[in-house]
Amino acid sequence: MPLLTVRDLEVEYVMPDNVRVKALRGVSIEVDKGDVIGIVGESGSGKSTLAMAIMRMIKPPSLVRGSIWMGDDLLRVPVNEFNEKFRWIKLSMVPQASQNVLNPTMRILDHFMDTARAHGMSDKHEVMKRARELLSVMKLDPERVMKLYPHQLSGGMKQRIMIALAIFLNPDLVIMDEPTSALDVVTQADILDAVRELNKKLGITVLFITHDITVVPRIANKIAVMYDGNIVEYGPINDVLHEPRHPYTMTLISATPTMNTKLSDIITVYDAPLLTNQVRGCSFWPRCPYRMDKCKEEEPKLITVKNSVVRCHLYG
């Protein structure tokens, strides 16, 4: 049985001028316990909206439809019950620019104490023991770091502390939204190694959101490619990257240079769709080199091809 099942998830933002933006358009995905799933796509594809919908962070008048199952349908659990039984206990999140979330007036140990108190933990020695354990896993010196203020830490150290705080209550699932953005390459590698170690040592399931498809193979066993508010391809990491089937996945991979890539061979991806302009049929057809007449009229459904699923009229 999957740890998390998302079915037909739709999110519609209502802007101040009453313009409606459909940010998710029927997303469905299953997450098994122990998975590390890389969720990739360009800015505006719906990655962060998916994370916020799972965490119940989208507020009225915006609309959320569909279901998110994790034992119960999270969208139908009362807010108080969700906060008491699910948030940070069964699932947690490391948000974008999470280094800026740390309170500049509090030492790092106080952040752990605050998290513990919010969830009914009052034993200071138990909190410190858990904080030391997690900071060590994140390759930080607990005795030194716990005494420091956020401004005394580098961006990479603050990011690792945020990950430690997110797993403090040992949740089943952690969503990490762009945890390596704005970090140098060496620090990115340290964060990726730490995420992989959390998965292997503690068995934590991870949804790892990124626009950089090159970081996913280092940590993930599966990959979901998002475009215009939907998942267009999903499957085992090696299958999707070595034999991509959706033209958008092919484009993302071809647009990523390697040490041996000639400049003339790099594909540039232009003109991402505006979410206020809903394209009839397949939303990728205006940019697709394989488009057919059918693509302009009929939206493709997810089709199973070998070990993966793909949303494209080229199959089936």
WOPEBEL-V450146 format. One line per field, one symbol per residue. psi: psi as a letter, one per 40 degrees, with the letter a starting at -180 (. if undefined). Layout:
BEGIN
psi=???
END
This chain:
BEGIN
psi=hidhhhhfhhhhhhideehhhhdhgfhhihhiheihhhhiiiheeeddddddddefehiieihhiaihhgdihdeehiddddddddheddiihhiifededhheehidddddddddddfehehddddddddddddddefihdddddeiideeiiddddddddddddedefidhhhhhfeeieiidddddddddddddddddefhhhhhhiehededdddieihhhihfeihehhaiddddddgidhddddddddehiidehideehhhhigiiheeghhiaheeddeheeiidddedhhiihhhhbeiiigieei.
END
